[in-house]
Amino acid sequence: MEQIREIEIVEMTFDNKDDYECKDQPFMVIGRLIPKLENGIWSYHEELYEQPYESKYPEHEDLDEYINSNDSIAFLYYSGRKCLGHIRLGIVEETKFASIDRLIVLESSRGKGIGTALLNKAREWALQKGMQGFTLETQDVNLLACRFYLKNGFDIGAVDTMLYSNSKYKDENAVFFYSKF
């Protein structure tokens, strides 16, 4: 009988990809991150909403592209036999950044260090691939995610006010975060 340790982070494979239960996880929109660039330095403040609401973004990616690949990978975080979160990333050779495509933790398991553990595992992989940092994009209204990345040493590197302008998310801005190793 296969033994699974209490806590482990493993690479996603064709055998375990169905364990991934984090699709379309909702998140609370409690406010918005408002970045400001002045003299080449980013700062920010938060605008908190009086009426928070729940949102979620649909899952569109083919997980198979992260399996047995030289330039992308996905890791699953298990507690016992249950997958509580995952991270997907790929390398951007031109910039030497590993691009975090998705980091999701089950709503009921957030705030327990799982996201940080997944970042640490991803950092090990990225360093082995010769990367010099992380890059990712999230929305300004996903304030809890923005706080998470800032807490984990990421810096704001850019804001795109047009990326979502032709979508149902037209009132959201894309915030690009970077973390150099």
N, CA, C and O of each residue as an XYZ file, in Angstrom:
724
protein
N       0.843     -1.192      0.000
C       0.000      0.000      0.000
C       0.884      1.249      0.000
O       1.836      1.348      0.775
N       0.560      2.191     -0.870
C       1.324      3.425     -0.970
C       1.122      4.256      0.299
O       0.001      4.436      0.775
N       2.229      4.752      0.826
C       2.134      5.568      2.027
C       2.352      7.027      1.643
O       3.326      7.359      0.967
N       1.453      7.881      2.072
C       1.592      9.307      1.835
C       1.834      9.971      3.179
O       1.070      9.798      4.129
N       2.917     10.737      3.235
C       3.229     11.458      4.472
C       2.125     12.468      4.783
O       1.311     12.790      3.917
N       2.100     12.958      6.000
C       1.084     13.922      6.409
C       1.103     15.156      5.495
O       0.060     15.577      4.994
N       2.289     15.727      5.282
C       2.422     16.904      4.424
C       3.487     16.606      3.383
O       4.583     16.163      3.727
N       3.179     16.845      2.119
C       4.204     16.716      1.085
C       3.824     17.552     -0.126
O       2.648     17.800     -0.391
N       4.844     17.978     -0.848
C       4.664     18.704     -2.093
C       5.308     17.862     -3.176
O       6.495     17.545     -3.108
N       4.518     17.502     -4.176
C       5.008     16.621     -5.234
C       4.716     17.232     -6.603
O       3.813     18.053     -6.763
N       5.500     16.811     -7.568
C       5.305     17.247     -8.939
C       4.019     16.638     -9.502
O       3.715     15.470     -9.257
N       3.275     17.435    -10.251
C       2.076     16.923    -10.899
C       2.486     15.959    -12.014
O       3.395     16.234    -12.796
N       1.790     14.825    -12.061
C       2.019     13.814    -13.095
C       0.671     13.437    -13.707
O      -0.379     13.881    -13.244
N       0.715     12.617    -14.749
C      -0.541     12.134    -15.321
C      -1.295     11.270    -14.311
O      -2.522     11.184    -14.368
N      -0.573     10.630    -13.387
C      -1.209      9.770    -12.385
C      -1.915     10.551    -11.283
O      -2.919     10.083    -10.746
N      -1.403     11.744    -10.934
C      -1.997     12.472     -9.810
C      -2.734     13.747    -10.225
O      -3.274     14.438     -9.362
N      -2.774     14.075    -11.501
C      -3.386     15.352    -11.898
C      -4.877     15.425    -11.569
O      -5.424     16.519    -11.431
N      -5.534     14.283    -11.444
C      -6.949     14.301    -11.073
C      -7.161     14.622     -9.597
O      -8.289     14.879     -9.175
N      -6.080     14.609     -8.803
C      -6.171     15.009     -7.397
C      -6.380     16.512     -7.264
O      -6.797     17.007     -6.216
N      -6.088     17.214     -8.324
C      -6.168     18.666     -8.338
C      -7.629     19.095     -8.234
O      -8.399     18.938     -9.181
N      -8.002     19.635     -7.084
C      -9.397     20.015     -6.821
C      -9.566     21.518     -6.646
O     -10.596     21.976     -6.153
N      -8.572     22.275     -7.045
C      -8.587     23.704     -6.738
C      -9.138     24.570     -7.861
O      -9.003     25.792     -7.817
N      -9.751     23.966     -8.856
C     -10.253     24.744     -9.985
C     -11.321     25.733     -9.535
O     -12.154     25.442     -8.676
N     -11.263     26.902    -10.143
C     -12.295     27.921     -9.941
C     -12.568     28.218     -8.468
O     -13.722     28.366     -8.066
N     -11.518     28.306     -7.672
C     -11.690     28.632     -6.260
C     -12.087     30.097     -6.109
O     -11.445     30.971     -6.693
N     -13.119     30.375     -5.349
C     -13.515     31.766     -5.139
C     -12.540     32.476     -4.204
O     -11.800     31.845     -3.449
N     -12.560     33.792     -4.277
C     -11.786     34.608     -3.346
C     -12.627     35.829     -2.997
O     -13.495     36.249     -3.762
N     -12.353     36.379     -1.841
C     -13.085     37.558     -1.395
C     -12.414     38.813     -1.945
O     -11.202     38.992     -1.830
N     -13.218     39.662     -2.535
C     -12.749     40.971     -2.982
C     -13.093     41.937     -1.861
O     -14.243     42.347     -1.700
N     -12.074     42.292     -1.091
C     -12.274     43.167      0.067
C     -11.861     44.601     -0.231
O     -12.111     45.510      0.561
N     -11.230     44.790     -1.377
C     -10.754     46.115     -1.751
C      -9.869     46.026     -2.972
O      -9.913     45.058     -3.731
N      -9.072     47.051     -3.141
C      -8.239     47.172     -4.335
C      -6.862     47.708     -3.932
O      -6.751     48.566     -3.055
N      -5.822     47.193     -4.581
C      -4.469     47.727     -4.420
C      -4.316     48.875     -5.409
O      -4.627     48.724     -6.590
N      -3.847     50.002     -4.940
C      -3.660     51.156     -5.816
C      -2.173     51.499     -5.852
O      -1.677     52.229     -4.994
N      -1.465     50.965     -6.855
C      -0.031     51.237     -6.984
C       0.221     52.635     -7.552
O      -0.606     53.200     -8.268
N       1.389     53.169     -7.206
C       1.780     54.487     -7.706
C       3.273     54.449     -8.003
O       4.068     54.010     -7.172
N       3.650     54.912     -9.191
C       5.055     54.990     -9.584
C       5.489     56.444     -9.525
O       4.928     57.303    -10.205
N       6.501     56.708     -8.699
C       7.004     58.066     -8.560
C       8.519     58.020     -8.484
O       9.090     57.357     -7.618
N       9.165     58.729     -9.400
C      10.631     58.755     -9.478
C      11.220     57.350     -9.570
O      12.261     57.065     -8.978
N      10.550     56.482    -10.311
C      11.061     55.131    -10.535
C      10.851     54.167     -9.382
O      11.366     53.049     -9.409
N      10.102     54.583     -8.371
C       9.872     53.735     -7.196
C       8.368     53.509     -7.036
O       7.575     54.451     -7.044
N       8.000     52.231     -6.892
C       6.596     51.883     -6.695
C       6.222     51.983     -5.221
O       6.965     51.539     -4.345
N       5.087     52.559     -4.971
C       4.461     52.523     -3.648
C       3.002     52.130     -3.897
O       2.579     51.975     -5.043
N       2.263     51.977     -2.846
C       0.859     51.596     -3.016
C       0.089     51.943     -1.760
O       0.665     52.148     -0.691
N      -1.201     52.004     -1.906
C      -2.095     52.034     -0.762
C      -3.286     51.152     -1.102
O      -3.464     50.723     -2.242
N      -4.078     50.898     -0.107
C      -5.234     50.026     -0.286
C      -6.518     50.830     -0.167
O      -6.639     51.727      0.668
N      -7.459     50.491     -1.011
C      -8.811     51.024     -0.901
C      -9.696     49.855     -0.479
O      -9.899     48.920     -1.253
N     -10.222     49.903      0.736
C     -11.073     48.822      1.242
C     -12.529     49.114      0.908
O     -12.980     50.256      0.996
N     -13.250     48.084      0.528
C     -14.651     48.227      0.153
C     -15.548     48.061      1.373
O     -15.276     47.243      2.251
N     -16.617     48.846      1.416
C     -17.599     48.694      2.488
C     -18.359     47.387      2.345
O     -18.748     46.780      3.342
N     -18.570     46.953      1.113
C     -19.310     45.723      0.838
C     -18.415     44.741      0.073
O     -18.440     44.725     -1.157
N     -17.626     43.924      0.780
C     -16.825     42.911      0.080
C     -17.741     41.952     -0.680
O     -18.914     41.791     -0.345
N     -17.184     41.328     -1.697
C     -17.957     40.360     -2.478
C     -17.038     39.226     -2.918
O     -15.813     39.342     -2.892
N     -17.665     38.136     -3.319
C     -16.914     36.964     -3.751
C     -16.751     36.989     -5.270
O     -17.663     37.377     -6.000
N     -15.581     36.570     -5.728
C     -15.320     36.495     -7.159
C     -14.514     35.237     -7.441
O     -13.984     34.612     -6.523
N     -14.425     34.873     -8.705
C     -13.543     33.783     -9.116
C     -13.270     33.934    -10.596
O     -14.063     34.505    -11.344
N     -12.136     33.410    -10.995
C     -11.750     33.425    -12.397
C     -11.808     32.003    -12.910
O     -11.355     31.081    -12.231
N     -12.353     31.810    -14.089
C     -12.469     30.445    -14.626
C     -11.107     29.849    -14.963
O     -10.156     30.562    -15.286
N     -11.041     28.554    -14.881
C      -9.838     27.781    -15.200
C      -9.870     27.451    -16.683
O     -10.809     26.812    -17.158
N      -8.848     27.883    -17.418
C      -8.821     27.638    -18.858
C      -7.623     26.824    -19.318
O      -7.577     26.401    -20.473
N      -6.669     26.598    -18.456
C      -5.413     26.003    -18.903
C      -5.467     24.487    -18.991
O      -6.177     23.823    -18.236
N      -4.705     23.967    -19.925
C      -4.526     22.532    -20.080
C      -3.389     22.108    -19.152
O      -2.234     22.479    -19.365
N      -3.718     21.342    -18.139
C      -2.706     20.937    -17.163
C      -1.635     20.042    -17.764
O      -0.526     19.975    -17.234
N      -1.937     19.357    -18.849
C      -0.972     18.437    -19.449
C       0.319     19.137    -19.861
O       1.379     18.512    -19.873
N       0.246     20.421    -20.197
C       1.449     21.127    -20.631
C       2.470     21.291    -19.499
O       3.629     21.619    -19.755
N       2.053     21.068    -18.266
C       2.956     21.193    -17.120
C       3.564     19.855    -16.707
O       4.344     19.796    -15.756
N       3.218     18.798    -17.403
C       3.668     17.455    -17.035
C       4.754     16.997    -18.001
O       4.605     17.104    -19.219
N       5.848     16.485    -17.442
C       6.977     15.979    -18.240
C       7.527     17.032    -19.197
O       7.896     16.712    -20.327
N       7.583     18.263    -18.758
C       8.072     19.361    -19.585
C       9.421     19.836    -19.060
O       9.677     19.778    -17.857
N      10.275     20.298    -19.947
C      11.565     20.847    -19.528
C      11.460     22.291    -19.064
O      12.303     22.761    -18.300
N      10.419     23.007    -19.525
C      10.362     24.428    -19.213
C       9.117     24.860    -18.429
O       8.863     26.057    -18.289
N       8.349     23.907    -17.923
C       7.217     24.239    -17.056
C       6.952     23.066    -16.121
O       7.349     21.930    -16.382
N       6.268     23.379    -15.024
C       6.018     22.352    -14.006
C       4.835     22.784    -13.146
O       4.497     23.966    -13.082
N       4.222     21.827    -12.498
C       3.189     22.096    -11.497
C       3.500     21.246    -10.276
O       3.908     20.090    -10.396
N       3.302     21.828     -9.104
C       3.477     21.110     -7.845
C       2.144     21.079     -7.113
O       1.389     22.052     -7.128
N       1.867     19.952     -6.475
C       0.657     19.768     -5.684
C       1.039     19.668     -4.216
O       2.019     19.010     -3.866
N       0.271     20.317     -3.368
C       0.491     20.284     -1.920
C      -0.548     19.349     -1.313
O      -1.753     19.563     -1.444
N      -0.053     18.310     -0.647
C      -0.937     17.327     -0.014
C      -0.847     17.411      1.504
O       0.216     17.654      2.076
N      -1.983     17.205      2.127
C      -2.059     16.901      3.549
C      -2.795     15.572      3.613
O      -3.983     15.483      3.306
N      -2.063     14.543      4.019
C      -2.627     13.202      3.922
C      -2.806     12.865      2.455
O      -1.866     12.981      1.668
N      -3.990     12.453      2.089
C      -4.265     12.123      0.684
C      -4.989     13.246     -0.061
O      -5.335     13.092     -1.232
N      -5.215     14.369      0.612
C      -5.989     15.457      0.003
C      -5.064     16.542     -0.540
O      -4.167     17.020      0.154
N      -5.300     16.914     -1.780
C      -4.562     18.009     -2.407
C      -5.211     19.329     -1.984
O      -6.379     19.579     -2.280
N      -4.436     20.174     -1.283
C      -4.968     21.425     -0.752
C      -4.579     22.646     -1.575
O      -5.138     23.727     -1.389
N      -3.619     22.478     -2.488
C      -3.190     23.619     -3.284
C      -2.223     23.203     -4.360
O      -1.748     22.069     -4.398
N      -1.945     24.138     -5.228
C      -0.974     23.859     -6.290
C      -0.368     25.159     -6.810
O      -0.913     26.246     -6.618
N       0.766     25.012     -7.470
C       1.418     26.121     -8.160
C       1.845     25.619     -9.528
O       2.329     24.496     -9.668
N       1.658     26.469    -10.543
C       2.090     26.141    -11.904
C       2.997     27.262    -12.386
O       2.691     28.441    -12.210
N       4.104     26.888    -12.990
C       5.036     27.897    -13.464
C       5.836     27.399    -14.651
O       5.918     26.201    -14.921
N       6.420     28.354    -15.346
C       7.267     28.046    -16.487
C       8.429     29.011    -16.542
O       8.411     30.054    -15.888
N       9.439     28.666    -17.322
C      10.605     29.538    -17.419
C      10.452     30.489    -18.602
O       9.882     30.141    -19.636
N      10.971     31.685    -18.422
C      11.057     32.669    -19.492
C      12.546     32.902    -19.699
O      13.156     33.732    -19.026
N      13.114     32.172    -20.623
C      14.563     32.148    -20.815
C      15.141     33.536    -21.083
O      16.222     33.861    -20.591
N      14.433     34.354    -21.857
C      14.956     35.673    -22.231
C      15.175     36.586    -21.027
O      16.109     37.388    -21.015
N      14.319     36.464    -20.021
C      14.400     37.360    -18.866
C      14.983     36.698    -17.627
O      15.279     37.367    -16.636
N      15.147     35.379    -17.689
C      15.632     34.598    -16.539
C      14.679     34.673    -15.347
O      15.100     34.550    -14.196
N      13.396     34.876    -15.634
C      12.368     34.814    -14.601
C      11.534     33.555    -14.806
O      11.270     33.151    -15.939
N      11.129     32.949    -13.717
C      10.130     31.884    -13.765
C       8.775     32.567    -13.619
O       8.545     33.309    -12.664
N       7.897     32.315    -14.555
C       6.579     32.934    -14.555
C       5.596     32.043    -13.804
O       5.347     30.904    -14.200
N       5.045     32.569    -12.724
C       4.033     31.833    -11.964
C       2.703     32.039    -12.677
O       2.158     33.143    -12.711
N       2.198     30.956    -13.241
C       0.950     31.025    -13.999
C      -0.271     30.918    -13.097
O      -1.300     31.538    -13.370
N      -0.169     30.150    -12.039
C      -1.274     29.968    -11.094
C      -0.725     29.523     -9.750
O       0.177     28.689     -9.675
N      -1.277     30.086     -8.707
C      -1.032     29.618     -7.341
C      -2.390     29.638     -6.665
O      -2.975     30.700     -6.455
N      -2.883     28.463     -6.329
C      -4.220     28.361     -5.750
C      -4.176     27.443     -4.535
O      -3.568     26.373     -4.561
N      -4.827     27.885     -3.483
C      -5.000     27.074     -2.277
C      -6.504     26.992     -2.027
O      -7.223     27.982     -2.166
N      -6.969     25.796     -1.657
C      -8.391     25.649     -1.336
C      -8.805     26.729     -0.347
O      -8.073     27.039      0.593
N      -9.961     27.285     -0.564
C     -10.441     28.378      0.276
C     -10.388     28.019      1.761
O     -10.018     28.858      2.582
N     -10.747     26.801      2.112
C     -10.779     26.373      3.514
C      -9.385     26.180      4.114
O      -9.255     26.010      5.326
N      -8.349     26.203      3.282
C      -6.985     25.954      3.771
C      -6.083     27.180      3.677
O      -4.881     27.075      3.922
N      -6.630     28.323      3.332
C      -5.816     29.536      3.194
C      -5.387     30.061      4.557
O      -6.061     29.848      5.564
N      -4.249     30.752      4.565
C      -3.730     31.342      5.792
C      -2.979     30.364      6.668
O      -2.730     30.657      7.837
N      -2.609     29.207      6.134
C      -1.930     28.169      6.917
C      -0.508     27.898      6.428
O       0.105     26.912      6.840
N       0.025     28.757      5.557
C       1.397     28.591      5.084
C       1.548     27.734      3.842
O       2.669     27.495      3.393
N       0.446     27.268      3.279
C       0.517     26.386      2.111
C       1.037     27.146      0.891
O       1.886     26.634      0.162
N       0.542     28.348      0.666
C       1.003     29.148     -0.468
C       2.488     29.444     -0.388
O       3.195     29.359     -1.392
N       2.965     29.791      0.799
C       4.392     30.064      0.980
C       5.215     28.807      0.763
O       6.287     28.870      0.161
N       4.733     27.668      1.241
C       5.447     26.402      1.022
C       5.530     26.089     -0.473
O       6.567     25.627     -0.949
N       4.458     26.334     -1.208
C       4.475     26.109     -2.651
C       5.445     27.064     -3.348
O       6.151     26.661     -4.273
N       5.486     28.324     -2.913
C       6.460     29.270     -3.471
C       7.883     28.791     -3.235
O       8.726     28.873     -4.129
N       8.154     28.289     -2.034
C       9.500     27.803     -1.718
C       9.888     26.626     -2.600
O      11.024     26.550     -3.069
N       8.956     25.708     -2.829
C       9.229     24.566     -3.706
C       9.467     25.046     -5.137
O      10.370     24.558     -5.817
N       8.664     25.991     -5.588
C       8.827     26.547     -6.932
C      10.171     27.255     -7.069
O      10.805     27.190     -8.122
N      10.603     27.929     -6.010
C      11.900     28.621     -6.033
C      13.034     27.621     -6.220
O      13.962     27.873     -6.988
N      12.967     26.488     -5.524
C      13.990     25.446     -5.697
C      14.076     25.025     -7.161
O      15.168     24.943     -7.723
N      12.931     24.760     -7.775
C      12.898     24.333     -9.176
C      13.453     25.425    -10.089
O      14.252     25.149    -10.984
N      13.023     26.671     -9.856
C      13.462     27.786    -10.698
C      14.975     27.984    -10.605
O      15.631     28.245    -11.614
N      15.522     27.863     -9.410
C      16.975     27.995     -9.248
C      17.709     26.885     -9.989
O      18.740     27.129    -10.616
N      17.183     25.674     -9.917
C      17.792     24.560    -10.656
C      17.767     24.811    -12.159
O      18.635     24.322    -12.882
N      16.789     25.562    -12.630
C      16.669     25.881    -14.054
C      17.465     27.131    -14.437
O      17.437     27.552    -15.593
N      18.173     27.723    -13.473
C      18.988     28.899    -13.758
C      18.229     30.212    -13.767
O      18.740     31.218    -14.257
N      17.022     30.217    -13.233
C      16.235     31.442    -13.183
C      16.738     32.333    -12.049
O      17.343     31.857    -11.088
N      16.479     33.618    -12.177
C      16.966     34.577    -11.190
C      15.844     35.259    -10.421
O      16.087     36.192     -9.656
N      14.620     34.794    -10.625
C      13.504     35.365     -9.894
C      12.179     34.865    -10.430
O      12.117     34.027    -11.330
N      11.108     35.412     -9.840
C       9.738     35.101    -10.249
C       9.098     36.334    -10.880
O       9.465     37.469    -10.576
N       8.149     36.091    -11.753
C       7.247     37.122    -12.240
C       5.838     36.539    -12.238
O       5.659     35.334    -12.417
N       4.852     37.387    -12.038
C       3.456     36.957    -12.082
C       2.569     38.172    -12.258
O       2.992     39.313    -12.073
N       1.331     37.895    -12.621
C       0.335     38.953    -12.772
C      -0.890     38.564    -11.963
O      -1.313     37.408    -11.975
N      -1.452     39.533    -11.266
C      -2.737     39.350    -10.604
C      -3.523     40.644    -10.757
O      -3.005     41.636    -11.269
N      -4.745     40.632    -10.322
C      -5.601     41.793    -10.490
C      -5.559     42.664     -9.241
O      -5.393     42.176     -8.123
N      -5.714     43.962     -9.462
C      -5.681     44.897     -8.343
C      -6.796     44.642     -7.344
O      -6.646     44.958     -6.164
N      -7.928     44.068     -7.797
C      -9.035     43.786     -6.880
C      -8.834     42.490     -6.096
O      -9.591     42.200     -5.170
N      -7.830     41.722     -6.460
C      -7.507     40.526     -5.675
C      -6.515     40.959     -4.590
O      -5.361     40.530     -4.559
N      -7.007     41.813     -3.716
C      -6.165     42.439     -2.699
C      -5.524     41.412     -1.774
O      -4.379     41.585     -1.359
N      -6.245     40.354     -1.450
C      -5.663     39.332     -0.572
C      -4.466     38.665     -1.245
O      -3.475     38.372     -0.577
N      -4.539     38.422     -2.549
C      -3.388     37.863     -3.273
C      -2.251     38.878     -3.320
O      -1.092     38.520     -3.113
N      -2.572     40.136     -3.588
C      -1.534     41.174     -3.606
C      -0.814     41.237     -2.264
O       0.414     41.316     -2.218
N      -1.569     41.202     -1.180
C      -0.958     41.206      0.160
C      -0.056     39.992      0.350
O       1.037     40.106      0.905
N      -0.518     38.825     -0.116
C       0.267     37.593      0.008
C       1.613     37.741     -0.697
O       2.653     37.420     -0.122
N       1.597     38.222     -1.932
C       2.856     38.343     -2.677
C       3.770     39.390     -2.054
O       4.980     39.177     -1.973
N       3.222     40.504     -1.619
C       4.044     41.520     -0.961
C       4.662     40.968      0.324
O       5.834     41.217      0.608
N       3.882     40.224      1.095
C       4.380     39.614      2.336
C       5.505     38.623      2.051
O       6.400     38.436      2.876
N       5.454     37.993      0.888
C       6.457     36.997      0.520
C       7.607     37.592     -0.295
O       8.299     36.864     -1.007
N       7.817     38.895     -0.197
C       9.001     39.528     -0.763
C       8.904     39.956     -2.216
O       9.920     40.310     -2.814
N       7.722     39.936     -2.796
C       7.562     40.397     -4.172
C       7.449     41.918     -4.199
O       7.004     42.540     -3.235
N       7.859     42.498     -5.313
C       7.749     43.933     -5.540
C       6.859     44.178     -6.749
O       6.811     43.367     -7.674
N       6.163     45.290     -6.731
C       5.397     45.697     -7.906
C       6.397     46.106     -8.978
O       7.348     46.838     -8.705
N       6.177     45.628    -10.200
C       7.070     45.965    -11.301
C       6.379     46.707    -12.423
O       7.032     47.392    -13.210
N       5.065     46.579    -12.507
C       4.319     47.251    -13.576
C       2.825     47.135    -13.298
O       2.377     46.267    -12.548
N       2.074     48.024    -13.916
C       0.615     47.985    -13.872
C       0.120     48.190    -15.299
O       0.603     49.072    -16.008
N      -0.836     47.379    -15.714
C      -1.425     47.489    -17.046
C      -2.909     47.801    -16.881
O      -3.681     46.963    -16.416
N      -3.296     49.006    -17.263
C      -4.690     49.430    -17.117
C      -5.556     49.040    -18.310
O      -6.771     49.234    -18.279
N      -4.947     48.495    -19.360
C      -5.685     48.157    -20.581
C      -5.909     46.659    -20.779
O      -6.769     46.275    -21.572
N      -5.174     45.817    -20.092
C      -5.189     44.380    -20.350
C      -6.602     43.794    -20.335
O      -6.940     42.972    -21.186
N      -7.413     44.204    -19.392
C      -8.762     43.652    -19.248
C      -9.846     44.570    -19.813
O     -11.032     44.318    -19.604
N      -9.460     45.620    -20.520
C     -10.424     46.644    -20.946
C     -11.503     46.139    -21.901
O     -12.562     46.759    -22.007
N     -11.264     45.045    -22.589
C     -12.265     44.496    -23.509
C     -12.916     43.228    -22.977
O     -13.472     42.441    -23.742
N     -12.846     43.034    -21.679
C     -13.404     41.823    -21.073
C     -14.426     42.198    -20.002
O     -14.642     43.373    -19.708
N     -15.038     41.182    -19.437
C     -15.991     41.457    -18.354
C     -15.283     41.980    -17.106
O     -15.937     42.438    -16.169
N     -13.949     41.914    -17.089
C     -13.164     42.419    -15.961
C     -12.621     43.819    -16.262
O     -11.567     44.195    -15.750
N     -13.326     44.587    -17.081
C     -12.821     45.866    -17.578
C     -12.512     46.891    -16.485
O     -11.773     47.844    -16.729
N     -13.061     46.711    -15.298
C     -12.787     47.645    -14.205
C     -11.584     47.226    -13.362
O     -11.275     47.860    -12.353
N     -10.909     46.161    -13.778
C      -9.748     45.663    -13.041
C      -8.466     46.023    -13.777
O      -8.441     46.117    -15.004
N      -7.410     46.221    -13.010
C      -6.087     46.480    -13.569
C      -5.176     45.303    -13.268
O      -5.279     44.671    -12.216
N      -4.287     45.020    -14.201
C      -3.307     43.952    -14.005
C      -2.103     44.523    -13.266
O      -1.536     45.538    -13.673
N      -1.720     43.867    -12.183
C      -0.534     44.262    -11.418
C       0.500     43.161    -11.606
O       0.231     41.989    -11.340
N       1.683     43.549    -12.065
C       2.764     42.593    -12.294
C       3.737     42.670    -11.124
O       4.265     43.734    -10.801
N       3.960     41.524    -10.502
C       4.860     41.417     -9.358
C       6.120     40.661     -9.770
O       6.088     39.796    -10.645
N       7.229     41.008     -9.118
C       8.518     40.358     -9.363
C       9.193     40.074     -8.034
O       9.026     40.807     -7.059
N       9.948     39.009     -8.019
C      10.768     38.671     -6.853
C      12.101     38.167     -7.375
O      12.160     37.140     -8.051
N      13.175     38.888     -7.062
C      14.508     38.448     -7.483
C      15.101     37.575     -6.389
O      14.976     37.872     -5.201
N      15.752     36.486     -6.811
C      16.360     35.564     -5.844
C      17.684     36.128     -5.354
O      18.355     35.502     -4.533
